[in-house]
Amino acid sequence: MAGAGSSDAEAELRRGFKALAVTRPDPAGAVYEVRLSRPAQLNALSPDSFAEIPRAMALLDRIPAARAVVLSAAGPHFCAGIELGGPGNPLTAPPARGADPTAMAEGLRRAILGMQAALTAVELCRKPVIAAVHGACVGGGVELVAACDIRYCSRDATFVLKEVDMAIVADLGALQRLPRIVGYGNAADLALTGRRITAAEAKEMGLVSRVFDSKQELDAGVAKIAKEKSANAVLGTKAVLLRSRDITVEQGLEHVATWNSGMLRSNDLLEAIKAFMEKRKPVFSKL
């Protein structure tokens, strides 16, 4: 059944997407790339984007060969935020004549919850998701990368939360995730001022882990992720990290003890020990 599920997921990926491109840059590699692919619109997040991001993450979650996912973007900029004024956008659609304000509010609430769920799908993907940011990363783009596990960028990258300048409250996760990533003070600075920060400042506050001199070096750097790592160990580490984030240290320790009691005795562990003793690279099993 697992093999059939994997084949179905790969076939679904090949059918393609409207707002994304999903590829496996190295056919023998363990890294898949999910690329925002609307460069003419500066990769602004459209209704198609919000529908396809969770679909792509769910499919990659089912493919054993995918041990890590790189989230990147086509064109000169990473993401211009949420597309405003596009067709089908519930945030900017004019109200129907005589519409009930309460019903309209509930409809908008459901639309926001749906967009939140789309970005949360990145966080909930069992595989680690690495954001590779270049150029401008604005508003919803920042909220998208905040849902990733690791964030890298090129030196030309800039980050800005523009919602406060648009007279709205950021509602796709920035106000919830950024304080955990960069601290409350830095998150408040970004959210309340709407100021643009450089790659160097993003690195200093912890928004990104590494800064590369160019997009080419960024692409080469993220391509090295997930090589020669046990898929079971990587997935388990992400799961425990996410769970431990929202509980006490004592509860987190109990959780990882329970996790390892069931997962520790793996073939990958035996292979890692054997490879270490034989002074060679380990060959880990697929999921």
Secondary structure, DSSP 8 states (H G I E B T S, - for coil): -HHHHHHHHHHHHHT--SSEEEE-SSTTSSEEEEEE--GGGTT-B-HHHHHHHHHHHHHHHT-TT--EEEEEESSS-SB--B--S-TT-TTT----TT--HHHHHHHHHHHHHHHHHHHHHHHH-SS-EEEEE-SEEETHHHHHHHTSSEEEEETT-EEE--GGGGTS---SSHHHHHHHHH-HHHHHHHHHH---EEHHHHHHHTS-SEEESSHHHHHHHHHTTTTT--HHHHHHHHHHHHHHHTS-HHHHHHHHHHHHHHHSS-HHHHHHHHHHHTTS-------
